[in-house]
Every structure is written in C-alpha cells, then in structure tokens.
Amino acid sequence: MDEAILELPVLHRWDTPELETEVRDILEAVEAPPVDAEVMLKLQRTLYRGRQFNTDGRGRIVLAARCILESNGNESAFRQPFVSAVMGR
C-alpha cells in the first residue's frame, strides 16, 4: 500500500489550466522557447504567489526570461535549475 501512495501525482494549487495559459502567453510574448513541465510549474508558482501577496508575478517571469534568453551563450539555458537560480526562491 505504501508504494501506491508514493506513485500518486503531487498536486499544487498553482497547477491550473488558467495559470498555465497565462504563463504560455507571457513566454510567447518574449519569444521564449517551449519549456518543460518543471519550469512551467516554477513559473505558475510565481504567478500564484504574486496573487497571494498582491503583487504582479508577470514582471518577474519576463525579467527572468529576458535575463536568460538575451545573455550571450545562454539561449539554451531556459530550464531548471537556471530559471530558479535567476528567479530565486
């Protein structure tokens, strides 16, 4: 029975279709490449937490994306752990 529990997916409050769509729109606007699920969840969490604390998480996403994507030689670094390193938390 313990093995069955370990195989259950982890659900997060920020893992919603609405936040995913908003993140995809932001990434499309800055012409970012497609991201994996781990980066997507990180960015969704940024939006979710921003709303919890009455701040705009979109700016953090744009800034992190531009820092990584516009740096010479880092165009392929738009993935974990680089996104977390640039964004913090």
Buried (B, 14 or more C-beta within 10 A) or exposed (E): EEEEEEEEEEEEEBBEEEBBEBBBEBBEEBEBEEBEEEBBBBBBBBBBBBEEEEEEBBEBBBEBBEBBBEEEEEEEBBBBEBBBEBBEE
